[in-house]
């Protein structure tokens, strides 16, 4: 009986409660629609040294902190970090990336790299060039010294050749100065 008499007093409260529940549920649905799923994954890499590469992933998401990463190199080594620094030996290599977001969406990307031994970033290559230049210089100086000490015993062609290599004659002057003393 109490309820029948005061029925009209509770109608605005009931309507406000229904409106509040509807508003909160629509706000949650709208917030869930704003979350973008994982759609695109790309592997980017940069060579940082001789046969050393930095790999990182680009996605369509702004916040990559909730993603799960799995890098696989040549189907042998696996890593679970967002970025990867790796030394690749000479040859052909396959790098695969698997990314999973918090909702279970999984995307893949892979690249193939061909790594050659002789590159300008190879330290061994530059040591070989340096050693080759030093050996040529030593060979020239040893040959020049032998020529200067045995100048009279050599043919005219040999004398012209060595005179051409030392057109100013300063090496010959220095050695002849020291030999006279």
C-alpha positions as a Markdown table, in Angstrom:
| # | Residue | x | y | z |
|---|---|---|---|---|
| 1 | Unk | 0.0 | 0.0 | 0.0 |
| 2 | Unk | 2.8 | 2.3 | 0.8 |
| 3 | Unk | 4.2 | 1.7 | -2.7 |
| 4 | Unk | 1.0 | 2.4 | -4.5 |
| 5 | Unk | 0.6 | 5.8 | -2.9 |
| 6 | Unk | 4.2 | 6.9 | -3.5 |
| 7 | Unk | 4.5 | 5.4 | -6.9 |
| 8 | Unk | 4.9 | 8.7 | -8.7 |
| 9 | Unk | 7.6 | 9.9 | -6.3 |
| 10 | Unk | 10.0 | 7.1 | -7.4 |
| 11 | Unk | 9.5 | 7.4 | -11.1 |
| 12 | Unk | 12.1 | 10.1 | -11.6 |
| 13 | Unk | 14.7 | 8.2 | -9.6 |
| 14 | Unk | 14.0 | 5.0 | -11.5 |
| 15 | Unk | 14.3 | 6.9 | -14.8 |
| 16 | Unk | 17.6 | 8.5 | -13.7 |
| 17 | Unk | 19.0 | 5.1 | -12.7 |
| 18 | Unk | 18.0 | 3.6 | -16.0 |
| 19 | Unk | 19.6 | 6.5 | -17.8 |
| 20 | Unk | 22.8 | 6.2 | -15.7 |
| 21 | Unk | 23.1 | 2.5 | -16.5 |
| 22 | Unk | 22.5 | 3.1 | -20.2 |
| 23 | Unk | 25.1 | 5.9 | -20.3 |
| 24 | Unk | 27.7 | 3.9 | -18.4 |
| 25 | Unk | 27.2 | 0.9 | -20.7 |
| 26 | Unk | 27.4 | 3.0 | -23.9 |
| 27 | Unk | 30.5 | 4.7 | -22.6 |
| 28 | Unk | 32.2 | 1.4 | -22.0 |
| 29 | Unk | 31.2 | 0.2 | -25.5 |
| 30 | Unk | 32.6 | 3.4 | -26.9 |
| 31 | Unk | 35.9 | 3.0 | -25.0 |
| 32 | Unk | 36.2 | -0.6 | -26.2 |
| 33 | Unk | 35.7 | 0.6 | -29.8 |
| 34 | Unk | 38.6 | 3.1 | -29.4 |
| 35 | Unk | 41.1 | 0.3 | -28.8 |
| 36 | Unk | 42.8 | -0.5 | -32.1 |
| 37 | Unk | 43.7 | -4.1 | -32.8 |
| 38 | Unk | 47.1 | -5.1 | -34.2 |
| 39 | Unk | 46.9 | -5.0 | -38.0 |
| 40 | Unk | 50.4 | -4.4 | -39.4 |
| 41 | Unk | 53.9 | -5.6 | -38.5 |
| 42 | Unk | 57.1 | -4.7 | -40.3 |
| 43 | Unk | 60.7 | -5.6 | -39.6 |
| 44 | Unk | 63.1 | -2.7 | -39.9 |
| 45 | Unk | 66.9 | -3.2 | -39.6 |
| 46 | Unk | 70.0 | -1.1 | -39.7 |
| 47 | Unk | 73.6 | -2.3 | -40.1 |
| 48 | Unk | 75.6 | -1.0 | -37.2 |
| 49 | Unk | 78.9 | -2.7 | -37.9 |
| 50 | Unk | 80.5 | -5.5 | -39.9 |
| 51 | Unk | 77.9 | -8.2 | -40.1 |
| 52 | Unk | 76.1 | -6.7 | -37.0 |
| 53 | Unk | 72.5 | -5.6 | -37.4 |
| 54 | Unk | 69.9 | -3.9 | -35.2 |
| 55 | Unk | 66.4 | -5.2 | -35.8 |
| 56 | Unk | 63.2 | -3.5 | -34.5 |
| 57 | Unk | 59.5 | -3.8 | -35.3 |
| 58 | Unk | 57.1 | -1.2 | -36.5 |
| 59 | Unk | 53.3 | -1.7 | -35.9 |
| 60 | Unk | 50.2 | 0.3 | -36.4 |
| 61 | Unk | 49.8 | 0.7 | -32.6 |
| 62 | Unk | 51.1 | 3.7 | -30.7 |
| 63 | Unk | 51.6 | 1.8 | -27.4 |
| 64 | Unk | 53.9 | -1.2 | -28.0 |
| 65 | Unk | 54.4 | -2.0 | -24.3 |
| 66 | Unk | 51.6 | -4.7 | -24.2 |
| 67 | Unk | 52.9 | -6.6 | -27.2 |
| 68 | Unk | 54.6 | -10.0 | -27.1 |
| 69 | Unk | 57.6 | -10.3 | -29.4 |
| 70 | Unk | 59.2 | -13.4 | -30.8 |
| 71 | Unk | 62.2 | -13.1 | -33.1 |
| 72 | Unk | 63.5 | -16.3 | -34.9 |
| 73 | Unk | 66.8 | -16.2 | -36.8 |
| 74 | Unk | 67.5 | -19.1 | -39.2 |
| 75 | Unk | 64.9 | -21.3 | -37.4 |
| 76 | Unk | 67.6 | -21.8 | -34.7 |
| 77 | Unk | 67.8 | -18.8 | -32.3 |
| 78 | Unk | 64.7 | -17.3 | -30.6 |
| 79 | Unk | 64.5 | -14.0 | -28.7 |
| 80 | Unk | 61.6 | -12.3 | -26.9 |
| 81 | Unk | 62.6 | -8.6 | -26.9 |
| 82 | Unk | 61.2 | -5.6 | -28.7 |
| 83 | Unk | 64.6 | -4.8 | -30.3 |
| 84 | Unk | 67.3 | -7.2 | -31.3 |
| 85 | Unk | 71.1 | -6.7 | -32.0 |
| 86 | Unk | 72.6 | -9.7 | -33.7 |
| 87 | Unk | 75.9 | -10.7 | -35.4 |
| 88 | Unk | 75.2 | -12.6 | -38.6 |
| 89 | Unk | 77.8 | -14.8 | -40.1 |
| 90 | Unk | 78.6 | -14.9 | -43.8 |
| 91 | Unk | 75.7 | -16.3 | -45.9 |
| 92 | Unk | 71.9 | -16.1 | -46.4 |
| 93 | Unk | 69.8 | -15.6 | -43.3 |
| 94 | Unk | 66.0 | -15.5 | -42.6 |
| 95 | Unk | 64.7 | -13.3 | -39.8 |
| 96 | Unk | 61.1 | -13.9 | -38.6 |
| 97 | Unk | 59.1 | -11.8 | -36.3 |
| 98 | Unk | 55.9 | -12.9 | -34.5 |
| 99 | Unk | 53.9 | -10.3 | -32.5 |
| 100 | Unk | 50.9 | -10.9 | -30.4 |
| 101 | Unk | 48.8 | -8.2 | -28.8 |
| 102 | Unk | 46.8 | -8.4 | -25.5 |
| 103 | Unk | 43.7 | -9.5 | -27.3 |
| 104 | Unk | 45.3 | -12.5 | -29.1 |
| 105 | Unk | 45.8 | -10.9 | -32.5 |
| 106 | Unk | 48.9 | -12.3 | -34.0 |
| 107 | Unk | 50.9 | -10.9 | -37.0 |
| 108 | Unk | 54.0 | -12.1 | -38.7 |
| 109 | Unk | 56.8 | -10.6 | -40.9 |
| 110 | Unk | 60.0 | -12.0 | -42.2 |
| 111 | Unk | 63.0 | -10.8 | -44.2 |
| 112 | Unk | 65.9 | -12.5 | -45.9 |
| 113 | Unk | 69.4 | -11.0 | -45.7 |
| 114 | Unk | 72.5 | -11.9 | -47.7 |
| 115 | Unk | 75.6 | -11.1 | -45.7 |
| 116 | Unk | 78.9 | -11.1 | -47.6 |
| 117 | Unk | 82.3 | -11.3 | -46.0 |
| 118 | Unk | 84.0 | -8.6 | -48.1 |
| 119 | Unk | 82.3 | -5.3 | -47.2 |
| 120 | Unk | 83.7 | -1.9 | -46.5 |
| 121 | Unk | 82.6 | -2.3 | -42.8 |
| 122 | Unk | 84.7 | -5.4 | -42.5 |
| 123 | Unk | 87.7 | -4.7 | -40.2 |
| 124 | Unk | 89.6 | -7.7 | -41.5 |
| 125 | Unk | 89.3 | -6.2 | -45.0 |
| 126 | Unk | 90.9 | -2.9 | -43.9 |
| 127 | Unk | 93.6 | -4.7 | -42.0 |
| 128 | Unk | 94.3 | -6.7 | -45.2 |
| 129 | Unk | 94.5 | -3.5 | -47.3 |
| 130 | Unk | 96.8 | -1.9 | -44.8 |
| 131 | Unk | 99.1 | -4.9 | -44.6 |
| 132 | Unk | 99.2 | -5.0 | -48.4 |
| 133 | Unk | 100.2 | -1.4 | -48.7 |
| 134 | Unk | 102.8 | -1.8 | -46.1 |
| 135 | Unk | 104.3 | -4.8 | -47.8 |
| 136 | Unk | 104.4 | -3.0 | -51.1 |
| 137 | Unk | 106.2 | -0.1 | -49.5 |
| 138 | Unk | 108.7 | -2.4 | -47.8 |
| 139 | Unk | 109.3 | -4.3 | -51.0 |
| 140 | Unk | 109.9 | -1.0 | -52.8 |
| 141 | Unk | 112.3 | 0.3 | -50.2 |
| 142 | Unk | 114.2 | -3.0 | -50.0 |
| 143 | Unk | 114.4 | -3.1 | -53.8 |
| 144 | Unk | 115.6 | 0.5 | -53.9 |
| 145 | Unk | 118.3 | -0.1 | -51.3 |
| 146 | Unk | 119.6 | -3.1 | -53.3 |
| 147 | Unk | 119.5 | -1.1 | -56.4 |
| 148 | Unk | 121.5 | 1.8 | -54.9 |
| 149 | Unk | 124.2 | -0.5 | -53.5 |
| 150 | Unk | 124.5 | -2.5 | -56.8 |
| 151 | Unk | 123.8 | 0.3 | -59.2 |
| 152 | Unk | 126.7 | -0.4 | -61.5 |
| 153 | Unk | 125.9 | -4.1 | -61.8 |
| 154 | Unk | 122.4 | -3.6 | -63.1 |
| 155 | Unk | 121.2 | -3.1 | -66.7 |
| 156 | Unk | 120.1 | 0.3 | -68.1 |
| 157 | Unk | 116.5 | -0.7 | -68.1 |
| 158 | Unk | 116.6 | -1.5 | -64.4 |
| 159 | Unk | 118.3 | 1.8 | -63.7 |
| 160 | Unk | 115.7 | 3.8 | -65.7 |
| 161 | Unk | 112.9 | 1.9 | -63.9 |
| 162 | Unk | 114.2 | 2.8 | -60.4 |
| 163 | Unk | 115.0 | 6.3 | -61.5 |
| 164 | Unk | 111.4 | 6.7 | -62.6 |
| 165 | Unk | 110.1 | 5.5 | -59.2 |
| 166 | Unk | 112.3 | 8.0 | -57.4 |
| 167 | Unk | 112.1 | 10.9 | -59.8 |
| 168 | Unk | 113.6 | 13.5 | -57.4 |
| 169 | Unk | 116.5 | 11.3 | -56.3 |
| 170 | Unk | 116.2 | 12.2 | -52.6 |
| 171 | Unk | 116.4 | 8.5 | -51.5 |
| 172 | Unk | 119.6 | 8.0 | -53.5 |
| 173 | Unk | 121.1 | 11.2 | -52.2 |
| 174 | Unk | 120.4 | 10.3 | -48.5 |
| 175 | Unk | 121.9 | 6.8 | -49.0 |
| 176 | Unk | 124.9 | 8.0 | -50.9 |
| 177 | Unk | 125.5 | 10.7 | -48.2 |
| 178 | Unk | 125.5 | 8.0 | -45.5 |
| 179 | Unk | 127.6 | 5.5 | -47.5 |
| 180 | Unk | 130.4 | 8.1 | -48.1 |
| 181 | Unk | 130.8 | 8.7 | -44.4 |
